[in-house]
Every structure is written in C-alpha cells, then in structure tokens.
Amino acid sequence: MYRFLLTRQWVILTLVALLLIPVMVELGFWQLHRHENRVAHNRLIERNLEARPAPVTELTSPGHVVPKDDYWRSVTATGSFDTRNEVVIRQRTAPDGDRIGYFVLTPLLLGDGRAVLVNRGWIETGADLTAFPEIPAPPAGKVTVTGRLMGDETTEASGIKDKRGLPDRQFMLINSAQQAERLDREVLGGYIELVEPAAASPRPLDEPDHDGIGVNMAYAVQWWIFAAGVPVGWVILLRRELADRRRAETAGDEEHDAPVPVPS
C-alpha cells in the first residue's frame, strides 16, 4: 500500500519537506535574535538618554572612537561656537523624513583650546547647491550646550560615499578626524547632537525611536508555525493519496465483479 512513497514524486516531496523544516526553524531563531538585539538596543538608548548629563570631555578625547555603549549618552560642553569654520553635511533627511537637506555642523571651541563638533540640526538646501547656504547664527559668546553623544561617521559604517571635490565647507560625513585636519586643532572624537539651547532653525533632530520592539518576534513565531505545518501538510497529502488509491482499487474491484450481460 505504501510502496508509492518510493516513487520519484514522493521521494522529492519528502526530501523537500525534510529540508524545509530545519531551514524554517533556523529562520525563526534568526528573527528571534534580531528581536533580542532590538530590545537590547532600545534599552541602551533609553538608559543613555535618561542618564544625568556628563561633561563630554569625560567620555571622549581627540582620536577617541566612541563605543556603541556611549551612543546617545547625554553630555554637556561649554565654549563658544566657531561660525567661521561652520560646515554643512550634504544629503541628510529632515526629521519628518520628507525632504533632503543639510546638517549644520559647528565647532564648539572649549576653554582648553580643543574643539567638539556640534550638529545643530537640519536646514533646507537652497536653489544653488554649490553655494554655502544661509544659516541662522548660534548663540554668541560663551554657552553651555546639552546634547546626545554620537560616534564619528565612516563610509564603512554609514554606507555613505565620501565624495571629493565638493563645494567649499560642504562634506558628506560627520567625522572629527576630517574636521581636525581642516581646523588645525585637536577635536574630540565623535560629535554632539544638539538638544539645548533649542532653536527653531536649524531644525533640531528628534530622539532616536526606542519605544517599539518591531515585528521580528512575530516573524519568528510565523517561521516556527510554518515549520510545524510542513509535516502536517505532508501527512495530509499522504492520507489523500491513500484515499485516492483505495477508491481506485474499490472501483476496479467493482468493475471486475460486475455481471457480464448475456445476449438474448
């Protein structure tokens, strides 16, 4: 009765089912790991945003690579904005996600002669992309800023190509080493996303999203359900095949046992 399982069709079907089960289980665990990473990432952001602001010089220094655990950490810095060496970072999305413009990057000169880069926010591009845009001035004189510490952008990490030959004072990446060469002074590693003092323009950047946990857990459960459904589907097909064969055999027996009409 079950010899049909050795036919080419059923051998292929069984092998495919045996292959799909571990693949789907592994895909489920992959989505589970992504869910766990997202939860840990959100907790890190929340913890760093809620931490008491620390002086930026306690967390970074010239040439320092800001570790991921310090991203979005609340920091403070006191100094004066150097608007003469202000630059813009090209092709950046507005906080509402609808438009492309510039980030305004202004060095904050510290009391010890060093500088820290401050991303003051987003502005629209002008009609002439080769001209340096008009930017609202920051507070003059000595000021204390509060913001979120971020690591230097690199082509490898961000996927943004660092183009050459751009118009004067326009860059593709926020990178302290790149700006230190231009400023000819020591610049603290990383940069600060400005929170205070707040201004309407440049438009301040929003906090990173850290409330939702995404849909990865739901995807994981779906893959495991699919994996469980494969043997169930295989059994259903098997029973259907058996039922069809039994009906065919029964029909054949009835045809064989039917009386042969005698001609009159």
C-alpha positions in Angstrom: 0.0 0.0 0.0 2.8 2.4 0.8 5.1 1.5 -2.0 4.1 4.7 -3.8 6.3 6.5 -1.3 9.3 5.2 -3.2 8.1 6.9 -6.4 10.1 9.8 -7.8 7.4 12.3 -7.0 7.1 11.3 -3.3 10.8 10.9 -2.7 11.3 14.5 -4.0 8.4 15.8 -1.9 9.7 14.1 1.3 13.2 15.4 0.8 11.9 19.0 0.2 9.8 18.7 3.4 12.8 17.4 5.4 14.9 20.3 4.1 12.3 23.0 4.8 11.8 22.1 8.4 15.3 22.9 9.7 15.6 25.9 7.4 12.3 27.4 8.8 13.4 26.7 12.3 16.7 28.4 11.7 14.9 31.4 10.2 12.8 31.6 13.3 15.8 31.7 15.5 17.4 34.4 13.3 14.3 36.6 13.7 14.4 35.9 17.5 18.0 37.1 17.7 17.1 40.2 15.8 14.2 40.8 18.2 16.6 40.4 21.2 19.1 42.7 19.6 16.4 45.3 19.0 15.2 45.1 22.6 18.8 45.5 23.9 19.4 48.4 21.5 16.2 50.2 22.7 17.2 49.7 26.4 20.6 51.1 25.7 19.1 54.2 24.0 16.6 54.7 26.9 19.3 54.3 29.5 21.7 56.7 27.9 19.0 59.3 27.2 17.8 59.2 30.8 21.3 59.3 32.3 22.4 62.5 34.0 24.3 64.6 31.5 28.1 64.2 31.8 30.8 66.6 30.6 31.7 65.5 27.1 35.4 65.5 28.0 34.8 62.6 30.4 33.5 60.4 27.6 35.7 61.3 24.6 39.0 62.9 23.7 40.9 63.7 20.4 41.3 60.5 18.4 38.9 58.6 20.6 36.5 56.2 19.0 33.1 56.5 20.8 31.9 53.0 21.7 28.4 51.9 20.8 27.6 51.8 24.5 28.1 55.5 24.8 25.9 56.5 21.7 23.1 58.8 22.6 24.6 59.5 26.1 23.5 62.9 27.4 26.6 65.2 27.6 27.3 68.8 28.2 30.1 71.1 26.8 30.9 74.7 27.5 32.6 77.0 25.0 32.0 79.4 22.1 30.7 78.5 18.6 33.1 79.0 15.8 30.8 80.0 13.0 33.7 80.9 10.7 34.5 77.2 10.4 30.9 76.0 10.3 30.2 73.4 7.6 27.2 71.6 6.3 26.7 67.8 5.7 25.0 67.0 2.5 22.1 64.8 1.6 20.5 64.5 5.0 16.9 63.7 5.6 14.7 66.1 7.5 13.3 65.0 10.9 9.9 64.5 9.3 11.5 62.2 6.7 10.0 64.1 3.7 12.9 66.2 2.4 16.6 66.2 1.8 18.8 69.0 3.1 21.9 69.7 5.2 23.0 69.1 8.7 24.7 72.1 10.2 28.0 71.2 11.9 29.5 73.9 14.0 32.8 73.5 16.1 32.4 74.5 19.8 35.7 75.8 21.0 36.4 74.7 24.5 38.3 76.6 27.2 41.5 74.4 26.8 41.8 75.1 23.1 40.3 71.9 21.9 37.0 71.7 20.0 34.0 69.4 19.8 31.7 69.2 16.8 28.1 70.1 17.3 25.3 69.0 14.9 23.0 71.9 15.4 20.2 70.4 13.2 18.7 70.3 9.7 18.1 73.1 7.1 16.8 73.0 3.6 19.0 73.2 0.6 19.0 76.4 -1.4 18.4 76.8 -5.1 22.2 76.7 -5.7 23.7 73.5 -4.3 27.2 74.8 -4.9 26.8 77.9 -2.7 27.1 77.8 1.0 23.6 78.2 2.5 22.4 80.9 4.8 22.4 79.5 8.3 20.8 81.1 11.5 23.6 82.0 13.9 24.0 80.2 17.2 24.2 82.0 20.5 27.2 84.3 20.7 29.8 84.2 23.4 30.3 81.5 26.0 27.5 79.0 26.0 26.8 75.6 27.6 25.2 73.1 25.3 23.5 69.8 26.1 23.1 67.0 23.6 23.5 63.4 22.6 27.0 62.0 22.1 27.4 60.2 18.8 30.3 58.4 17.1 32.2 59.5 14.0 30.6 58.6 10.7 32.6 56.5 8.3 31.9 55.2 4.8 32.1 51.6 6.1 29.6 52.1 8.9 27.2 54.5 7.2 27.3 53.4 3.6 27.7 57.0 2.6 30.3 57.6 -0.1 32.8 60.3 1.0 32.8 62.3 -2.2 35.7 64.6 -3.2 35.7 67.9 -5.0 32.6 69.2 -3.1 31.9 72.9 -2.8 33.8 74.8 0.0 32.7 73.9 3.5 30.4 71.0 2.3 31.0 67.4 3.4 29.3 64.0 3.2 30.3 62.7 6.7 30.5 64.0 10.2 34.0 62.9 11.1 36.1 64.5 13.8 39.5 63.5 12.3 38.5 65.0 8.9 37.5 68.3 10.6 40.6 68.3 12.8 42.8 68.4 9.7 40.8 71.4 8.4 40.7 73.2 11.7 44.3 72.5 12.6 43.4 71.9 16.2 42.6 69.0 18.4 39.0 67.8 18.0 37.2 65.4 20.4 36.2 62.1 18.9 32.6 61.9 17.8 30.2 64.7 17.9 27.2 66.1 19.8 23.6 66.2 18.5 22.3 69.5 20.0 19.4 69.4 22.3 19.8 72.7 24.2 19.8 75.6 23.6 17.0 74.8 21.3 16.1 76.9 18.3 13.5 76.8 15.5 16.3 76.7 12.9 18.4 74.8 12.3 15.6 72.2 13.0 16.6 70.1 15.9 17.0 66.3 15.4 14.5 64.0 17.0 15.4 61.5 19.7 16.0 58.0 18.2 13.0 55.8 18.2 13.3 53.4 21.2 9.7 52.6 22.1 8.7 49.8 19.7 10.2 46.4 19.5 9.5 45.7 15.9 7.9 42.7 14.3 10.8 40.3 14.4 9.2 38.2 17.2 6.1 37.8 15.2 8.2 36.7 12.2 10.0 34.2 14.4 6.7 32.7 15.5 5.4 32.6 11.9 8.5 30.7 10.7 8.1 28.1 13.5 4.4 27.7 12.7 5.4 27.2 9.0 8.0 24.6 10.2 5.3 22.7 12.2 2.9 22.9 9.3 5.3 21.1 6.9 4.9 17.6 8.4 1.2 18.2 8.9 0.9 19.1 5.2 2.9 16.0 4.3 0.6 13.7 6.3 -2.5 15.4 4.8 -1.1 14.7 1.3 -0.2 11.1 2.3 -3.8 10.4 3.5 -5.3 12.0 0.4 -3.1 9.8 -1.8 -4.1 6.7 0.2 -7.8 7.6 -0.1 -7.5 8.1 -3.8 -5.7 4.8 -4.3 -8.3 2.9 -2.1 -11.1 4.5 -4.2 -9.4 3.5 -7.4 -8.9 -0.1 -6.1 -12.5 -0.3 -5.0 -13.7 0.9 -8.4 -11.5 -1.6 -10.1 -12.9 -4.5 -8.0 -16.5 -3.5 -8.6 -15.8 -3.3 -12.3 -14.2 -6.8 -12.2 -17.1 -8.3 -10.2 -19.9 -6.8 -12.3 -22.0 -9.5 -14.1 -21.4 -9.9 -17.8 -24.7 -9.3 -19.8 -25.8 -12.4 -21.8 -27.1 -11.7 -25.3 -30.7 -12.8 -25.8 
